[in-house]
Amino acid sequence: MKDQPPQSFPDSRRVASKRCYIIGTPLQRTAVSIHFQALAHELVRRGHEAVIIAPPGECEPDPDGTLFHVHSWPSVRPTRLADAVFLWRLIGSYKPDCLISNFAPVNWMCLVGWLRNVRCRIAWYHTLSTQIDGDSKLFPRRLASLRLRKRLVYRRATHLAVNSRAALEDAGKRFGVSAEKCKIWRNSLPDPMACAPLTTDDQPPATTSFTPPREDLVVCVGRFDRSKGQDVLIEALALCGEDLGPTKIEFLGTGPLLDSVRARAAQHGLLDRCLFRGAVSHAEVLARMSHARLIVVPSRNEAFGLVNIESMAVATPVLACGVDGILEIVRDGVDGFLVPPDDPAALASRLLTLLRDPVLRQELGAHARERFLSVYEQSKVVAAQADWLERITAPAAELMFAATA
C-alpha cells in the first residue's frame, strides 16, 4: 500500500468484472478505521480495486502488504474547496463504481460523487443527532443550519449505512432519509483473542493461557462528553461507598468534560479509587478490558457503542445504560446488565451485584464472547459487506446473468 501524490493517478482502465471502490476513512488504529481497512483488504482479495483517502500524515506503509491505494486529503478535516477539487480529479482518474464515506468526508464525497455521476454513493451514519445536540457547544441556530446542510447531502447519497435500528430511525426523523435507502450494518472487530494473549503495557505476555487474570478493576472507556455519562458513574460510585472494597475504576479516554468529572470524583473523595488514564491505544484498551471484572457504559445516548462489542470480544460482562443502539447489542441478564440512563442508584446496585458474584460474571462473560463471535467478529461482517457492495455495484448484465443462472 503506497501513498501516491495527488498529481499522479493510475490508469483507470479495468476489466468489466473488476470494480473500483473509494473509501474515505481515517487510517488510525481505531476500531472504525480498522474495520474499513479490512473491507478494503477484502475487496482487493476479490479482485477489485480499493482506494482509501485519509487525512494527511496517516498514510503509513501497509503491514499486510495489500496493494490498495492510499491518498491524502489536502486538509486534515476535508471540508474545504481544495478537498472538493482534489476529489473531483481523483474520481476522474479512477472512474470509481462506488464512494464510501465516513465522518468529515461525507459532505464532499456525496456531493462531488453526485456531480460526477458515480453510480453508488454510500454515507456511513455513525452518530445520533441527540448525541451531537447534547455534546455540541454550538448555538442552536448553527446546529440547525448544519442539520439542514446534512439533509441536502444525504439526498445525494444513494445509500445510507447505519449501525443500528436506532440510527435508522434517527436518520429518518432528523434528515428525512427513507428506510428503503438505509442498510443496517453493525460495527465489527477483529477477534483480539485469536492469535496472542492480551497484555497491558506494564505486564509481560502470559505463556499458558489466552485469558488473562482478572483484577479488582472496573473499566469505563469513552470520550468525556455529556452523552457518555461518566458523571453518572461517579455518582453511582459515591453511593456504593466502602462496599466496593478494593476495586479500582479506570477511566480511559479524554475530552472536554474530563476535568469536570475528575473534580466531581474529588468532591466525593474518590480520587484514590478512580484512575484517569487519558488516551491510550486501542490495543491497550482491549488489554485493560480483558483484565477487568466488568465494563461500565453509562451513556445517555449511543448509536451503537463500540465499547460494548470490545468488552464482549474479551469475555468481560457489560453493565450499560439501556438506550438507543445499546439495547440492540447487550442482552439484559445474558451478556451483562442494562439499567436506565441517568440513574446512579440503579447503576450502583447492579455494579455491586456483579462485583460480588464471580460465577455470574463468568457466565455473562462466556455468553458475551459467544455473541461476539457469532455476530460482530470482523471477518464475517466484512465478508457480508463486500457481498453487498458487489451486488449494488454489479453491472446490469451481471445482475441479469445471476438472475437467470
Contacts in CASP RR format, 6 or more apart in sequence:
PFRMAT RR
TARGET T0000
AUTHOR 0000-0000-0000
METHOD contacts of the structure
MODEL  1
MKDQPPQSFPDSRRVASKRCYIIGTPLQRTAVSIHFQALAHELVRRGHEA
VIIAPPGECEPDPDGTLFHVHSWPSVRPTRLADAVFLWRLIGSYKPDCLI
SNFAPVNWMCLVGWLRNVRCRIAWYHTLSTQIDGDSKLFPRRLASLRLRK
RLVYRRATHLAVNSRAALEDAGKRFGVSAEKCKIWRNSLPDPMACAPLTT
DDQPPATTSFTPPREDLVVCVGRFDRSKGQDVLIEALALCGEDLGPTKIE
FLGTGPLLDSVRARAAQHGLLDRCLFRGAVSHAEVLARMSHARLIVVPSR
NEAFGLVNIESMAVATPVLACGVDGILEIVRDGVDGFLVPPDDPAALASR
LLTLLRDPVLRQELGAHARERFLSVYEQSKVVAAQADWLERITAPAAELM
FAATA
1 61 0 8 1.000
1 62 0 8 1.000
1 65 0 8 1.000
1 66 0 8 1.000
1 67 0 8 1.000
1 68 0 8 1.000
1 69 0 8 1.000
1 70 0 8 1.000
2 61 0 8 1.000
2 69 0 8 1.000
2 70 0 8 1.000
3 59 0 8 1.000
3 70 0 8 1.000
3 71 0 8 1.000
3 72 0 8 1.000
4 10 0 8 1.000
4 69 0 8 1.000
4 70 0 8 1.000
4 71 0 8 1.000
6 71 0 8 1.000
6 72 0 8 1.000
6 74 0 8 1.000
6 86 0 8 1.000
6 89 0 8 1.000
6 90 0 8 1.000
9 89 0 8 1.000
9 90 0 8 1.000
9 92 0 8 1.000
9 93 0 8 1.000
9 94 0 8 1.000
10 69 0 8 1.000
10 93 0 8 1.000
10 94 0 8 1.000
12 20 0 8 1.000
12 92 0 8 1.000
12 93 0 8 1.000
12 94 0 8 1.000
12 95 0 8 1.000
14 20 0 8 1.000
14 49 0 8 1.000
16 395 0 8 1.000
17 398 0 8 1.000
18 47 0 8 1.000
18 48 0 8 1.000
18 49 0 8 1.000
19 48 0 8 1.000
19 49 0 8 1.000
19 97 0 8 1.000
19 98 0 8 1.000
19 390 0 8 1.000
19 393 0 8 1.000
20 48 0 8 1.000
20 49 0 8 1.000
20 50 0 8 1.000
20 51 0 8 1.000
20 94 0 8 1.000
20 95 0 8 1.000
20 96 0 8 1.000
20 97 0 8 1.000
20 98 0 8 1.000
21 40 0 8 1.000
21 43 0 8 1.000
21 48 0 8 1.000
21 49 0 8 1.000
21 50 0 8 1.000
21 51 0 8 1.000
21 96 0 8 1.000
21 97 0 8 1.000
21 98 0 8 1.000
21 99 0 8 1.000
21 100 0 8 1.000
21 389 0 8 1.000
21 393 0 8 1.000
22 51 0 8 1.000
22 52 0 8 1.000
22 53 0 8 1.000
22 90 0 8 1.000
22 91 0 8 1.000
22 94 0 8 1.000
22 96 0 8 1.000
22 98 0 8 1.000
22 99 0 8 1.000
22 100 0 8 1.000
22 109 0 8 1.000
23 36 0 8 1.000
23 39 0 8 1.000
23 40 0 8 1.000
23 50 0 8 1.000
23 51 0 8 1.000
23 52 0 8 1.000
23 53 0 8 1.000
23 100 0 8 1.000
23 101 0 8 1.000
23 102 0 8 1.000
24 36 0 8 1.000
24 52 0 8 1.000
24 53 0 8 1.000
24 54 0 8 1.000
24 99 0 8 1.000
24 100 0 8 1.000
24 101 0 8 1.000
24 102 0 8 1.000
24 105 0 8 1.000
24 109 0 8 1.000
25 32 0 8 1.000
25 33 0 8 1.000
25 36 0 8 1.000
25 37 0 8 1.000
25 52 0 8 1.000
25 53 0 8 1.000
25 54 0 8 1.000
25 100 0 8 1.000
25 102 0 8 1.000
25 103 0 8 1.000
25 105 0 8 1.000
26 32 0 8 1.000
26 33 0 8 1.000
26 54 0 8 1.000
26 55 0 8 1.000
26 58 0 8 1.000
26 102 0 8 1.000
26 103 0 8 1.000
27 33 0 8 1.000
27 37 0 8 1.000
27 52 0 8 1.000
27 54 0 8 1.000
27 55 0 8 1.000
27 58 0 8 1.000
27 59 0 8 1.000
27 60 0 8 1.000
27 70 0 8 1.000
28 58 0 8 1.000
29 281 0 8 1.000
29 282 0 8 1.000
29 283 0 8 1.000
30 282 0 8 1.000
31 187 0 8 1.000
31 189 0 8 1.000
31 282 0 8 1.000
31 306 0 8 1.000
31 310 0 8 1.000
32 102 0 8 1.000
32 126 0 8 1.000
32 187 0 8 1.000
32 306 0 8 1.000
34 189 0 8 1.000
34 190 0 8 1.000
34 282 0 8 1.000
34 378 0 8 1.000
35 187 0 8 1.000
35 188 0 8 1.000
35 189 0 8 1.000
35 378 0 8 1.000
35 381 0 8 1.000
35 382 0 8 1.000
36 52 0 8 1.000
36 100 0 8 1.000
36 102 0 8 1.000
37 52 0 8 1.000
38 188 0 8 1.000
38 190 0 8 1.000
38 378 0 8 1.000
38 379 0 8 1.000
38 382 0 8 1.000
39 50 0 8 1.000
39 100 0 8 1.000
39 382 0 8 1.000
39 385 0 8 1.000
39 386 0 8 1.000
40 50 0 8 1.000
40 52 0 8 1.000
40 66 0 8 1.000
40 68 0 8 1.000
41 50 0 8 1.000
41 64 0 8 1.000
41 66 0 8 1.000
41 68 0 8 1.000
42 382 0 8 1.000
42 383 0 8 1.000
42 385 0 8 1.000
42 386 0 8 1.000
43 49 0 8 1.000
43 50 0 8 1.000
43 68 0 8 1.000
43 386 0 8 1.000
43 389 0 8 1.000
44 50 0 8 1.000
44 66 0 8 1.000
44 67 0 8 1.000
44 68 0 8 1.000
45 66 0 8 1.000
46 386 0 8 1.000
46 390 0 8 1.000
48 390 0 8 1.000
49 68 0 8 1.000
49 69 0 8 1.000
49 94 0 8 1.000
50 68 0 8 1.000
50 69 0 8 1.000
51 68 0 8 1.000
51 69 0 8 1.000
51 70 0 8 1.000
51 71 0 8 1.000
51 90 0 8 1.000
51 94 0 8 1.000
51 96 0 8 1.000
52 68 0 8 1.000
52 69 0 8 1.000
52 70 0 8 1.000
52 71 0 8 1.000
53 70 0 8 1.000
53 71 0 8 1.000
53 72 0 8 1.000
53 73 0 8 1.000
53 78 0 8 1.000
53 87 0 8 1.000
53 90 0 8 1.000
53 105 0 8 1.000
54 70 0 8 1.000
54 71 0 8 1.000
54 72 0 8 1.000
54 73 0 8 1.000
55 72 0 8 1.000
55 73 0 8 1.000
55 75 0 8 1.000
55 76 0 8 1.000
55 77 0 8 1.000
55 78 0 8 1.000
56 72 0 8 1.000
56 73 0 8 1.000
56 74 0 8 1.000
56 75 0 8 1.000
56 76 0 8 1.000
57 72 0 8 1.000
58 72 0 8 1.000
59 70 0 8 1.000
59 71 0 8 1.000
59 72 0 8 1.000
62 68 0 8 1.000
62 70 0 8 1.000
71 90 0 8 1.000
73 83 0 8 1.000
73 86 0 8 1.000
73 105 0 8 1.000
74 80 0 8 1.000
74 82 0 8 1.000
74 83 0 8 1.000
74 86 0 8 1.000
75 82 0 8 1.000
75 83 0 8 1.000
77 104 0 8 1.000
78 87 0 8 1.000
78 104 0 8 1.000
78 105 0 8 1.000
78 108 0 8 1.000
79 104 0 8 1.000
79 107 0 8 1.000
79 108 0 8 1.000
83 105 0 8 1.000
83 108 0 8 1.000
84 108 0 8 1.000
84 111 0 8 1.000
84 112 0 8 1.000
87 108 0 8 1.000
87 109 0 8 1.000
87 112 0 8 1.000
87 113 0 8 1.000
88 112 0 8 1.000
88 115 0 8 1.000
88 116 0 8 1.000
91 99 0 8 1.000
91 112 0 8 1.000
91 113 0 8 1.000
91 116 0 8 1.000
91 118 0 8 1.000
92 116 0 8 1.000
96 118 0 8 1.000
97 118 0 8 1.000
97 119 0 8 1.000
97 120 0 8 1.000
97 393 0 8 1.000
98 118 0 8 1.000
98 119 0 8 1.000
98 120 0 8 1.000
98 121 0 8 1.000
98 122 0 8 1.000
98 389 0 8 1.000
98 392 0 8 1.000
98 393 0 8 1.000
99 109 0 8 1.000
99 110 0 8 1.000
99 113 0 8 1.000
99 118 0 8 1.000
99 120 0 8 1.000
99 121 0 8 1.000
99 122 0 8 1.000
100 109 0 8 1.000
100 122 0 8 1.000
100 124 0 8 1.000
100 389 0 8 1.000
101 109 0 8 1.000
101 110 0 8 1.000
101 121 0 8 1.000
101 122 0 8 1.000
101 123 0 8 1.000
101 124 0 8 1.000
102 124 0 8 1.000
102 126 0 8 1.000
103 126 0 8 1.000
106 123 0 8 1.000
106 124 0 8 1.000
106 153 0 8 1.000
107 149 0 8 1.000
107 150 0 8 1.000
107 153 0 8 1.000
109 121 0 8 1.000
109 123 0 8 1.000
110 121 0 8 1.000
110 123 0 8 1.000
110 153 0 8 1.000
110 154 0 8 1.000
110 156 0 8 1.000
110 157 0 8 1.000
111 153 0 8 1.000
111 156 0 8 1.000
113 121 0 8 1.000
113 156 0 8 1.000
114 121 0 8 1.000
114 156 0 8 1.000
119 158 0 8 1.000
119 393 0 8 1.000
120 158 0 8 1.000
120 159 0 8 1.000
120 389 0 8 1.000
120 392 0 8 1.000
120 393 0 8 1.000
121 156 0 8 1.000
121 157 0 8 1.000
121 158 0 8 1.000
121 159 0 8 1.000
122 157 0 8 1.000
122 158 0 8 1.000
122 159 0 8 1.000
122 160 0 8 1.000
122 161 0 8 1.000
123 153 0 8 1.000
123 154 0 8 1.000
123 157 0 8 1.000
123 159 0 8 1.000
123 160 0 8 1.000
123 161 0 8 1.000
124 161 0 8 1.000
124 163 0 8 1.000
125 160 0 8 1.000
125 161 0 8 1.000
125 162 0 8 1.000
125 163 0 8 1.000
125 167 0 8 1.000
125 170 0 8 1.000
125 171 0 8 1.000
125 182 0 8 1.000
125 303 0 8 1.000
126 163 0 8 1.000
126 167 0 8 1.000
126 303 0 8 1.000
126 304 0 8 1.000
127 303 0 8 1.000
128 166 0 8 1.000
128 167 0 8 1.000
128 170 0 8 1.000
128 301 0 8 1.000
128 302 0 8 1.000
128 303 0 8 1.000
128 324 0 8 1.000
129 147 0 8 1.000
129 170 0 8 1.000
129 174 0 8 1.000
130 170 0 8 1.000
130 227 0 8 1.000
130 301 0 8 1.000
130 324 0 8 1.000
131 225 0 8 1.000
131 227 0 8 1.000
131 301 0 8 1.000
131 302 0 8 1.000
131 303 0 8 1.000
132 143 0 8 1.000
133 143 0 8 1.000
134 225 0 8 1.000
134 226 0 8 1.000
134 227 0 8 1.000
134 301 0 8 1.000
135 225 0 8 1.000
135 226 0 8 1.000
135 227 0 8 1.000
136 143 0 8 1.000
137 256 0 8 1.000
138 146 0 8 1.000
147 174 0 8 1.000
147 175 0 8 1.000
150 175 0 8 1.000
151 174 0 8 1.000
151 175 0 8 1.000
151 176 0 8 1.000
154 160 0 8 1.000
154 171 0 8 1.000
154 175 0 8 1.000
154 176 0 8 1.000
154 177 0 8 1.000
157 181 0 8 1.000
158 181 0 8 1.000
158 392 0 8 1.000
159 181 0 8 1.000
159 182 0 8 1.000
159 183 0 8 1.000
159 392 0 8 1.000
160 171 0 8 1.000
160 177 0 8 1.000
160 181 0 8 1.000
160 182 0 8 1.000
160 183 0 8 1.000
161 182 0 8 1.000
161 183 0 8 1.000
161 184 0 8 1.000
161 185 0 8 1.000
162 168 0 8 1.000
162 171 0 8 1.000
162 182 0 8 1.000
162 183 0 8 1.000
162 184 0 8 1.000
162 185 0 8 1.000
162 303 0 8 1.000
163 184 0 8 1.000
163 185 0 8 1.000
163 186 0 8 1.000
163 187 0 8 1.000
163 303 0 8 1.000
163 304 0 8 1.000
163 325 0 8 1.000
164 184 0 8 1.000
164 186 0 8 1.000
164 303 0 8 1.000
164 304 0 8 1.000
164 324 0 8 1.000
164 325 0 8 1.000
164 328 0 8 1.000
165 184 0 8 1.000
165 325 0 8 1.000
165 328 0 8 1.000
166 303 0 8 1.000
166 324 0 8 1.000
166 325 0 8 1.000
166 327 0 8 1.000
166 328 0 8 1.000
167 184 0 8 1.000
167 303 0 8 1.000
167 304 0 8 1.000
167 325 0 8 1.000
168 179 0 8 1.000
168 182 0 8 1.000
168 184 0 8 1.000
170 303 0 8 1.000
171 177 0 8 1.000
171 182 0 8 1.000
172 178 0 8 1.000
172 179 0 8 1.000
183 388 0 8 1.000
185 381 0 8 1.000
185 385 0 8 1.000
186 304 0 8 1.000
186 375 0 8 1.000
186 376 0 8 1.000
186 381 0 8 1.000
187 304 0 8 1.000
187 305 0 8 1.000
187 306 0 8 1.000
187 309 0 8 1.000
187 376 0 8 1.000
187 381 0 8 1.000
188 309 0 8 1.000
188 376 0 8 1.000
188 377 0 8 1.000
188 378 0 8 1.000
188 380 0 8 1.000
188 381 0 8 1.000
188 382 0 8 1.000
189 306 0 8 1.000
189 309 0 8 1.000
189 310 0 8 1.000
189 313 0 8 1.000
189 372 0 8 1.000
189 376 0 8 1.000
189 377 0 8 1.000
189 378 0 8 1.000
190 377 0 8 1.000
190 378 0 8 1.000
190 379 0 8 1.000
191 313 0 8 1.000
191 372 0 8 1.000
191 373 0 8 1.000
191 377 0 8 1.000
191 378 0 8 1.000
192 198 0 8 1.000
192 286 0 8 1.000
192 290 0 8 1.000
192 310 0 8 1.000
192 313 0 8 1.000
192 314 0 8 1.000
193 210 0 8 1.000
193 211 0 8 1.000
193 290 0 8 1.000
193 313 0 8 1.000
193 314 0 8 1.000
193 315 0 8 1.000
196 205 0 8 1.000
196 210 0 8 1.000
197 205 0 8 1.000
197 206 0 8 1.000
197 209 0 8 1.000
197 210 0 8 1.000
197 212 0 8 1.000
198 210 0 8 1.000
198 212 0 8 1.000
198 286 0 8 1.000
198 287 0 8 1.000
198 290 0 8 1.000
198 291 0 8 1.000
198 314 0 8 1.000
199 205 0 8 1.000
199 206 0 8 1.000
199 212 0 8 1.000
199 287 0 8 1.000
200 284 0 8 1.000
200 287 0 8 1.000
200 288 0 8 1.000
200 291 0 8 1.000
201 284 0 8 1.000
201 287 0 8 1.000
203 212 0 8 1.000
203 287 0 8 1.000
203 291 0 8 1.000
206 212 0 8 1.000
211 290 0 8 1.000
211 315 0 8 1.000
212 287 0 8 1.000
212 290 0 8 1.000
212 291 0 8 1.000
213 291 0 8 1.000
214 291 0 8 1.000
214 292 0 8 1.000
214 293 0 8 1.000
215 248 0 8 1.000
215 291 0 8 1.000
215 292 0 8 1.000
215 293 0 8 1.000
216 245 0 8 1.000
216 246 0 8 1.000
216 247 0 8 1.000
216 248 0 8 1.000
216 293 0 8 1.000
217 247 0 8 1.000
217 248 0 8 1.000
217 249 0 8 1.000
217 250 0 8 1.000
217 288 0 8 1.000
217 291 0 8 1.000
217 292 0 8 1.000
217 293 0 8 1.000
218 247 0 8 1.000
218 248 0 8 1.000
218 249 0 8 1.000
218 250 0 8 1.000
218 292 0 8 1.000
218 293 0 8 1.000
218 294 0 8 1.000
218 295 0 8 1.000
218 296 0 8 1.000
218 351 0 8 1.000
218 355 0 8 1.000
219 249 0 8 1.000
219 250 0 8 1.000
219 252 0 8 1.000
219 288 0 8 1.000
219 289 0 8 1.000
219 292 0 8 1.000
219 294 0 8 1.000
219 295 0 8 1.000
219 296 0 8 1.000
220 230 0 8 1.000
220 233 0 8 1.000
220 249 0 8 1.000
220 250 0 8 1.000
220 251 0 8 1.000
220 252 0 8 1.000
220 295 0 8 1.000
220 296 0 8 1.000
220 297 0 8 1.000
220 298 0 8 1.000
221 251 0 8 1.000
221 252 0 8 1.000
221 253 0 8 1.000
221 285 0 8 1.000
221 289 0 8 1.000
221 295 0 8 1.000
221 297 0 8 1.000
221 307 0 8 1.000
221 310 0 8 1.000
222 228 0 8 1.000
222 230 0 8 1.000
222 252 0 8 1.000
222 253 0 8 1.000
222 307 0 8 1.000
223 253 0 8 1.000
223 254 0 8 1.000
223 255 0 8 1.000
224 230 0 8 1.000
224 251 0 8 1.000
224 253 0 8 1.000
224 254 0 8 1.000
224 255 0 8 1.000
224 256 0 8 1.000
224 257 0 8 1.000
224 258 0 8 1.000
224 260 0 8 1.000
224 261 0 8 1.000
225 255 0 8 1.000
225 256 0 8 1.000
225 257 0 8 1.000
226 257 0 8 1.000
226 300 0 8 1.000
227 299 0 8 1.000
227 300 0 8 1.000
227 301 0 8 1.000
227 302 0 8 1.000
228 298 0 8 1.000
228 299 0 8 1.000
228 300 0 8 1.000
229 298 0 8 1.000
229 299 0 8 1.000
229 300 0 8 1.000
230 251 0 8 1.000
230 257 0 8 1.000
230 261 0 8 1.000
230 298 0 8 1.000
231 257 0 8 1.000
231 260 0 8 1.000
231 261 0 8 1.000
231 264 0 8 1.000
232 298 0 8 1.000
232 300 0 8 1.000
232 321 0 8 1.000
232 341 0 8 1.000
232 342 0 8 1.000
232 343 0 8 1.000
232 344 0 8 1.000
232 347 0 8 1.000
233 249 0 8 1.000
233 296 0 8 1.000
233 298 0 8 1.000
233 344 0 8 1.000
233 347 0 8 1.000
234 261 0 8 1.000
234 264 0 8 1.000
234 265 0 8 1.000
234 268 0 8 1.000
234 270 0 8 1.000
234 274 0 8 1.000
235 264 0 8 1.000
235 268 0 8 1.000
235 344 0 8 1.000
236 298 0 8 1.000
236 344 0 8 1.000
236 345 0 8 1.000
236 347 0 8 1.000
236 348 0 8 1.000
236 351 0 8 1.000
237 244 0 8 1.000
237 249 0 8 1.000
237 265 0 8 1.000
237 268 0 8 1.000
237 270 0 8 1.000
237 273 0 8 1.000
237 274 0 8 1.000
237 348 0 8 1.000
237 351 0 8 1.000
238 268 0 8 1.000
238 270 0 8 1.000
238 344 0 8 1.000
239 344 0 8 1.000
239 345 0 8 1.000
239 348 0 8 1.000
240 348 0 8 1.000
240 351 0 8 1.000
240 352 0 8 1.000
243 352 0 8 1.000
244 273 0 8 1.000
244 352 0 8 1.000
244 355 0 8 1.000
247 273 0 8 1.000
247 293 0 8 1.000
247 355 0 8 1.000
248 273 0 8 1.000
248 274 0 8 1.000
248 275 0 8 1.000
249 273 0 8 1.000
249 274 0 8 1.000
249 275 0 8 1.000
249 296 0 8 1.000
250 275 0 8 1.000
250 277 0 8 1.000
250 288 0 8 1.000
250 292 0 8 1.000
251 261 0 8 1.000
251 274 0 8 1.000
251 275 0 8 1.000
251 276 0 8 1.000
251 277 0 8 1.000
251 278 0 8 1.000
252 277 0 8 1.000
252 278 0 8 1.000
252 279 0 8 1.000
252 280 0 8 1.000
252 284 0 8 1.000
252 285 0 8 1.000
252 288 0 8 1.000
253 277 0 8 1.000
253 278 0 8 1.000
253 279 0 8 1.000
253 280 0 8 1.000
254 278 0 8 1.000
254 279 0 8 1.000
258 276 0 8 1.000
258 278 0 8 1.000
261 276 0 8 1.000
262 271 0 8 1.000
262 274 0 8 1.000
262 276 0 8 1.000
265 271 0 8 1.000
265 274 0 8 1.000
277 288 0 8 1.000
280 288 0 8 1.000
285 310 0 8 1.000
286 310 0 8 1.000
286 313 0 8 1.000
286 314 0 8 1.000
289 295 0 8 1.000
289 310 0 8 1.000
289 311 0 8 1.000
289 314 0 8 1.000
289 316 0 8 1.000
290 314 0 8 1.000
290 315 0 8 1.000
290 316 0 8 1.000
292 316 0 8 1.000
293 316 0 8 1.000
293 354 0 8 1.000
293 355 0 8 1.000
293 361 0 8 1.000
294 316 0 8 1.000
294 317 0 8 1.000
294 318 0 8 1.000
294 319 0 8 1.000
294 351 0 8 1.000
294 354 0 8 1.000
294 355 0 8 1.000
294 361 0 8 1.000
295 307 0 8 1.000
295 308 0 8 1.000
295 310 0 8 1.000
295 311 0 8 1.000
295 316 0 8 1.000
295 317 0 8 1.000
295 318 0 8 1.000
295 319 0 8 1.000
296 319 0 8 1.000
296 320 0 8 1.000
296 347 0 8 1.000
296 351 0 8 1.000
297 305 0 8 1.000
297 307 0 8 1.000
297 308 0 8 1.000
297 311 0 8 1.000
297 318 0 8 1.000
297 319 0 8 1.000
297 320 0 8 1.000
297 321 0 8 1.000
297 326 0 8 1.000
298 320 0 8 1.000
298 321 0 8 1.000
298 341 0 8 1.000
298 347 0 8 1.000
299 305 0 8 1.000
299 320 0 8 1.000
299 321 0 8 1.000
299 323 0 8 1.000
299 326 0 8 1.000
299 341 0 8 1.000
300 321 0 8 1.000
300 323 0 8 1.000
300 341 0 8 1.000
300 342 0 8 1.000
301 323 0 8 1.000
301 324 0 8 1.000
302 321 0 8 1.000
302 323 0 8 1.000
302 324 0 8 1.000
302 325 0 8 1.000
302 326 0 8 1.000
303 324 0 8 1.000
303 325 0 8 1.000
304 325 0 8 1.000
304 326 0 8 1.000
304 329 0 8 1.000
305 325 0 8 1.000
305 326 0 8 1.000
305 329 0 8 1.000
308 318 0 8 1.000
308 320 0 8 1.000
308 326 0 8 1.000
308 329 0 8 1.000
308 330 0 8 1.000
309 329 0 8 1.000
309 372 0 8 1.000
309 376 0 8 1.000
311 317 0 8 1.000
311 318 0 8 1.000
311 368 0 8 1.000
312 318 0 8 1.000
312 335 0 8 1.000
312 365 0 8 1.000
312 368 0 8 1.000
312 369 0 8 1.000
312 371 0 8 1.000
312 372 0 8 1.000
312 376 0 8 1.000
313 369 0 8 1.000
313 372 0 8 1.000
313 376 0 8 1.000
314 369 0 8 1.000
315 365 0 8 1.000
315 366 0 8 1.000
315 368 0 8 1.000
315 369 0 8 1.000
316 365 0 8 1.000
316 368 0 8 1.000
317 335 0 8 1.000
317 336 0 8 1.000
317 337 0 8 1.000
317 354 0 8 1.000
317 361 0 8 1.000
317 364 0 8 1.000
317 365 0 8 1.000
317 368 0 8 1.000
318 330 0 8 1.000
318 335 0 8 1.000
318 336 0 8 1.000
318 337 0 8 1.000
318 368 0 8 1.000
319 336 0 8 1.000
319 337 0 8 1.000
319 339 0 8 1.000
319 347 0 8 1.000
319 350 0 8 1.000
319 351 0 8 1.000
319 354 0 8 1.000
320 326 0 8 1.000
320 330 0 8 1.000
320 336 0 8 1.000
320 337 0 8 1.000
320 338 0 8 1.000
320 339 0 8 1.000
321 338 0 8 1.000
321 339 0 8 1.000
321 340 0 8 1.000
321 341 0 8 1.000
321 342 0 8 1.000
321 347 0 8 1.000
322 330 0 8 1.000
322 332 0 8 1.000
322 338 0 8 1.000
322 339 0 8 1.000
322 340 0 8 1.000
322 341 0 8 1.000
323 341 0 8 1.000
326 338 0 8 1.000
327 338 0 8 1.000
329 335 0 8 1.000
330 336 0 8 1.000
330 338 0 8 1.000
331 367 0 8 1.000
331 371 0 8 1.000
332 338 0 8 1.000
333 364 0 8 1.000
334 364 0 8 1.000
334 367 0 8 1.000
334 371 0 8 1.000
335 364 0 8 1.000
335 365 0 8 1.000
335 367 0 8 1.000
335 368 0 8 1.000
335 371 0 8 1.000
336 354 0 8 1.000
336 364 0 8 1.000
336 365 0 8 1.000
336 367 0 8 1.000
336 368 0 8 1.000
337 350 0 8 1.000
337 353 0 8 1.000
337 354 0 8 1.000
337 364 0 8 1.000
339 346 0 8 1.000
339 347 0 8 1.000
339 350 0 8 1.000
340 346 0 8 1.000
353 360 0 8 1.000
354 360 0 8 1.000
354 361 0 8 1.000
354 364 0 8 1.000
394 402 0 8 1.000
END
